[in-house]
Amino acid sequence: MSTSNAPAPPAPKTVKPEETNPRGVPKAVFLEDVTEFVGGPEGDAEVALKTLQDTLAKYKFMEQSSLQRRAGLEDKVPELERTIEMVDLLIRKKEQSEPFETTFELADTLYAKGEVEEVEEVYIWLGASTMLSYPLSDAHALLTSKLTSARTSLSTVKEDLAFLRDQITVTEVNVARVYNWDVARRRERRLRGEEEEGGPGGKGKKGEDDDEAED
């Protein structure tokens, strides 16, 4: 009876969907028994390796995305801190009715000094080529909220990166263990085949040497 339409065996389990970090990234399975993982002594190691490598690629993709996000946040946090410091300065100068001198950019390489009497509002970039004016107090509140959010996001992405590194390490160890298991199985099969060739009813290398000695 033909078995060409038989369903393929399920792919081995490489992650624990029921165990995730707070962002829903699943925990990697550590292989306690490689033989069981590949489907028994005659299991397909290539399928097991491909499944593990696919999982490893997904973890590394998430790690790369998290690294890019961390880099963006690490630039954003100090920029927001500097902007808040400037707004704080403007608020103090306004409360003290104290003019101050600053530098204005007239062109890419052209600057001029000028005196500012009093500032009532500032313009803030909101993204997507959009800038809005805000009263100083509103601008301070908005920037402070954005800074808090950015710091929280930075802490979160650092936690995700630490978690992903652990899962990548576990998966890489699993790949190495399955590969080594397959190498050992191939070696054992080769040795067993050589022994069978030299057993009863067959002639191995030792039998050939005996024939040469008799001649």
Secondary structure per residue as TSV (DSSP state, phi and psi in degrees):
chain	resnum	aa	ss	phi	psi
A	1	M	-	360.0	134.9
A	2	S	-	-73.5	142.7
A	3	T	-	-115.2	17.4
A	4	S	T	-64.2	-26.9
A	5	N	T	-95.3	6.1
A	6	A	S	-65.9	138.3
A	7	P	-	-65.2	144.1
A	8	A	-	-69.9	146.0
A	9	P	-	-63.6	148.6
A	10	P	-	-62.6	146.7
A	11	A	-	-65.8	142.8
A	12	P	-	-62.2	149.1
A	13	K	-	-80.5	123.4
A	14	T	-	-113.5	-12.7
A	15	V	E	-133.5	165.3
A	16	K	E	-110.8	94.6
A	17	P	E	-59.8	-24.9
A	18	E	E	-81.0	-11.8
A	19	E	E	-119.1	108.2
A	20	T	E	-132.5	166.4
A	21	N	-	-82.5	175.0
A	22	P	T	-58.4	-20.4
A	23	R	T	-94.1	5.2
A	24	G	-	88.3	11.8
A	25	V	-	-79.2	122.9
A	26	P	E	-72.6	152.0
A	27	K	E	-81.1	142.8
A	28	A	E	-76.7	146.5
A	29	V	-	-82.4	129.5
A	30	F	-	-91.3	127.3
A	31	L	-	-74.8	109.5
A	32	E	S	-78.3	-36.4
A	33	D	-	-133.6	104.7
A	34	V	H	-65.7	-40.4
A	35	T	H	-59.2	-43.8
A	36	E	H	-65.6	-38.9
A	37	F	H	-61.5	-41.4
A	38	V	H	-82.2	-5.2
A	39	G	T	102.1	24.5
A	40	G	S	104.8	176.9
A	41	P	T	-57.8	-28.3
A	42	E	T	-105.6	18.4
A	43	G	-	-66.7	165.1
A	44	D	-	-90.2	102.8
A	45	A	H	-68.4	-30.4
A	46	E	H	-64.1	-41.0
A	47	V	H	-63.6	-44.1
A	48	A	H	-62.4	-43.2
A	49	L	H	-64.8	-41.8
A	50	K	H	-63.1	-41.1
A	51	T	H	-63.0	-43.5
A	52	L	H	-64.7	-40.9
A	53	Q	H	-67.8	-34.1
A	54	D	H	-64.2	-43.2
A	55	T	H	-63.4	-41.8
A	56	L	H	-61.9	-41.3
A	57	A	H	-63.0	-38.9
A	58	K	H	-65.9	-43.6
A	59	Y	H	-61.6	-42.2
A	60	K	H	-68.7	-33.5
A	61	F	H	-64.5	-44.2
A	62	M	H	-64.2	-37.3
A	63	E	H	-63.8	-43.4
A	64	Q	H	-63.8	-41.3
A	65	S	H	-63.0	-40.8
A	66	S	H	-68.2	-36.7
A	67	L	H	-63.1	-42.0
A	68	Q	H	-64.9	-41.1
A	69	R	H	-65.5	-40.4
A	70	R	H	-62.2	-43.0
A	71	A	H	-60.5	-42.1
A	72	G	H	-64.5	-41.1
A	73	L	H	-70.5	-34.8
A	74	E	H	-67.5	-24.8
A	75	D	H	-81.9	-36.0
A	76	K	H	-71.6	-40.7
A	77	V	H	-59.9	-53.3
A	78	P	H	-65.0	-30.8
A	79	E	H	-64.2	-43.7
A	80	L	H	-64.7	-38.7
A	81	E	H	-62.3	-42.1
A	82	R	H	-66.0	-39.1
A	83	T	H	-65.4	-41.4
A	84	I	H	-64.2	-39.0
A	85	E	H	-60.3	-40.0
A	86	M	H	-67.0	-42.0
A	87	V	H	-64.4	-39.8
A	88	D	H	-58.7	-41.9
A	89	L	H	-62.6	-44.6
A	90	L	H	-62.7	-39.0
A	91	I	H	-64.7	-43.8
A	92	R	H	-62.6	-45.1
A	93	K	H	-63.0	-37.6
A	94	K	H	-67.2	-43.5
A	95	E	H	-64.7	-31.9
A	96	Q	T	-91.5	-1.4
A	97	S	T	51.1	43.5
A	98	E	-	-112.8	116.7
A	99	P	-	-69.8	159.3
A	100	F	E	-147.5	158.9
A	101	E	E	-98.2	139.7
A	102	T	E	-144.1	176.2
A	103	T	E	-112.6	130.3
A	104	F	E	-106.4	136.7
A	105	E	E	-87.4	116.4
A	106	L	E	-92.0	-30.7
A	107	A	E	-155.1	-176.9
A	108	D	T	-56.7	-37.1
A	109	T	T	-124.5	18.0
A	110	L	E	-123.9	122.8
A	111	Y	E	-128.5	155.2
A	112	A	E	-142.5	145.4
A	113	K	E	-89.0	145.0
A	114	G	E	-152.7	161.8
A	115	E	E	-104.3	133.9
A	116	V	E	-105.6	123.4
A	117	E	-	-77.6	-56.2
A	118	E	-	-159.4	138.6
A	119	V	-	-113.6	128.1
A	120	E	-	-100.5	-29.6
A	121	E	E	-149.3	162.6
A	122	V	E	-131.6	160.4
A	123	Y	E	-104.7	135.2
A	124	I	E	-125.2	132.2
A	125	W	E	-72.4	129.5
A	126	L	E	-105.6	-3.8
A	127	G	E	99.4	168.4
A	128	A	T	54.5	40.6
A	129	S	T	57.4	33.7
A	130	T	E	-117.8	129.9
A	131	M	E	-130.2	134.5
A	132	L	E	-127.8	151.0
A	133	S	E	-91.7	142.3
A	134	Y	E	-135.5	143.5
A	135	P	E	-59.4	154.1
A	136	L	H	-55.6	-44.7
A	137	S	H	-65.0	-40.1
A	138	D	H	-67.8	-38.7
A	139	A	H	-62.9	-41.2
A	140	H	H	-63.9	-43.4
A	141	A	H	-64.5	-43.2
A	142	L	H	-63.6	-46.9
A	143	L	H	-65.6	-38.5
A	144	T	H	-63.6	-40.4
A	145	S	H	-63.9	-42.5
A	146	K	H	-65.3	-37.6
A	147	L	H	-66.5	-43.2
A	148	T	H	-60.2	-44.0
A	149	S	H	-64.4	-41.3
A	150	A	H	-66.5	-40.6
A	151	R	H	-64.9	-40.6
A	152	T	H	-63.6	-43.5
A	153	S	H	-64.1	-38.3
A	154	L	H	-65.3	-42.0
A	155	S	H	-63.0	-40.1
A	156	T	H	-65.6	-44.4
A	157	V	H	-68.6	-31.0
A	158	K	H	-66.8	-39.1
A	159	E	H	-63.7	-42.1
A	160	D	H	-62.3	-41.2
A	161	L	H	-64.1	-42.0
A	162	A	H	-62.7	-42.3
A	163	F	H	-64.2	-44.7
A	164	L	H	-64.4	-38.3
A	165	R	H	-61.4	-40.4
A	166	D	H	-62.8	-43.1
A	167	Q	H	-69.1	-35.8
A	168	I	H	-64.2	-43.4
A	169	T	H	-61.1	-46.6
A	170	V	H	-60.5	-44.6
A	171	T	H	-67.6	-39.1
A	172	E	H	-63.6	-39.1
A	173	V	H	-63.3	-41.4
A	174	N	H	-61.4	-42.8
A	175	V	H	-59.0	-46.7
A	176	A	H	-62.8	-39.6
A	177	R	H	-68.1	-41.6
A	178	V	H	-66.7	-41.3
A	179	Y	H	-61.8	-47.2
A	180	N	H	-64.8	-37.6
A	181	W	H	-61.1	-42.5
A	182	D	H	-67.5	-39.3
A	183	V	H	-61.5	-44.1
A	184	A	H	-64.4	-39.0
A	185	R	H	-65.4	-42.2
A	186	R	H	-62.7	-41.1
A	187	R	H	-64.5	-42.2
A	188	E	H	-63.9	-41.1
A	189	R	H	-64.2	-39.9
A	190	R	H	-64.7	-44.0
A	191	L	H	-65.4	-38.7
A	192	R	H	-65.3	-37.9
A	193	G	H	-65.3	-38.3
A	194	E	H	-67.3	-38.0
A	195	E	H	-66.3	-38.7
A	196	E	H	-66.7	-35.4
A	197	E	H	-65.0	-31.8
A	198	G	T	-95.9	6.1
A	199	G	S	-85.6	-169.7
A	200	P	T	-57.6	136.6
A	201	G	T	82.7	-1.5
A	202	G	S	-131.2	174.1
A	203	K	-	-132.9	112.4
A	204	G	-	-94.9	-163.3
A	205	K	H	-65.4	-36.1
A	206	K	H	-64.4	-41.3
A	207	G	H	-62.1	-37.7
A	208	E	H	-65.4	-40.8
A	209	D	H	-63.7	-37.3
A	210	D	H	-65.2	-40.4
A	211	D	H	-61.1	-40.9
A	212	E	H	-65.7	-36.1
A	213	A	H	-67.2	-37.4
A	214	E	H	-68.0	-34.2
A	215	D	-	-66.1	360.0
